[in-house]
């Protein structure tokens, strides 16, 4: 199956199948506090064809606060690209981040984000089992490191 125009944590390339199985689709996502200050969350996704990543996005919740960093990692944990520490801006909207155009795939990659506080809210799955079933990893760090520890 060719990759969609937008690969995200609820898409078929990522945790989409798991979330659909537990009825956690983007439609059912809710605004909630980021789980821990300076925690990187790595969400795996698989591409069957090559793509060029040009933007990343973060779905801000009802309260924006502090800074966020987003990036992409290879399967071995090497950072391929990241935005760097950026102020979270705009409540209840997608916040887009322009990144250096980065060739990906085919293969396994990780979409990563980290927030420097717990006041910031994001739209997220209401069922924590979805993350565990999808192979999500976490690391205590902000901003995103050169090498991820899964």
N, C-alpha and C positions, 0 to 999 in steps of 0.2 A: 504494500500500500504506500503510495507516495506521501511524504510528510504534508501536513496541513500548512497553510500560510502562517498560522500562529501555533507554536508549540508552547503549551502551558501545563501547569500541574494537574489540570483536569482533562487534558487531551489524550487521545488514544496512544500517543507516543510515550506518555508518562504514566501518571497514576490514574488516568481516566477510566480504565477498565475496572480497577479496584474500587474507585469512588462510585462508579455506576452500580457495581454489585452491592454496595452498602447504601445506595440511594443518596450519595453525597456528590451531587453535581454542582457546577458553578451556580446554578439557580438556587440551590439550597445552602450556599455559603452564607455565613453570618459574620458581622464585624465583631472582632474580639481582640483583646490585648495580645501583643507579641509575647511568646511564652517565657522569654528570659533575656535580660540585657546581655548584649555582646554574645549572642548565640547564632552561629551560622547553621543554616538548614540547607542540606544538599538533597535535591530531588532528582533521581535518575530518570533518564529518558533514552529511548532508542530510535535511531534513524536508519531507515533502510536505503536511503538515497542521500547524496550530498545536498547541503543547503548552505546559504550564506546568512549568518545571523547579523542583523543590522540594528536591532533595538531589543531592549528588555523592558518589562513592565512589572509594576507592583500595584496590587489592588488595595489602595488605602481604605481604611475603615473610617469610622465616625470621628476619631480623634487623631490628629497628626502631631507628631512630636519627635524631635531629635533627628538623627541621620540614619540612612539606609545605604547599604552597599549591595550590589547585585553583580553576578558574574556567571561564567560558564567554565566548567572543568572537564578534563579528559577522564577516561575511566580509571587511570592510575593516580588521579588526584592533582594533576598539574593544572594550574590556572591558565586558561586560554585567553580570557579577556574579562575585565570587570569595569564597572563605572567608577568605582571609588566612592568614598564617603560623600553623600549628597543629602541635603535637607529633604525630609519628607514634606510634601506639599500637596494640598488639595484634599479635602475630606470627601469620602465616598466616591472617589473617581480612580481611574487607572492613571498612574504616574509613569510616563514613558522615560526611558533612559537611552539616549543615543550612545552607541558603542562603536569601537573600531570594527568595520566589517570583518567577520571571522568565518572562514570556511570550516564546516563541520560535516562529518559523516562520510560514509555510513559508519555506525558504531554506537557505543554506549557513552553517554555524556551525563553531566550533572548540572542542573540549574541551581544556583546558590544565592541565598540572600542572608543578610545579617543586619540587625537593628541594634543601635547602641543603648536602648532603654526599654522599659516595659510599659510606658505610658502610651506609646504609639499603638494604634489598632490597625489590623489588616482583615480583609475578608479571607475566611478560611473554612475548612471542613469542620463540621460539628462533631465528627466521629474520629477520635484519635487513633482508632484501629486502622483506618485507611492509610495513614502514614507508615505505620509499622508493617503492614502487609505490602506496601509498595517499595520497600527497601530504602526509605529515607534515612539519612545519617545526620548527626548533629556534631558540632564542635564549638567549644567556648572560645570565641574570637571575634573581634571587630577592629578594623575592617577585614575583608576577606584576605586570607593568607595566600602566598605564592603556591603553597602545596597544601591540599586538604588532607585531613586525617579522618578517614571514614571509620 
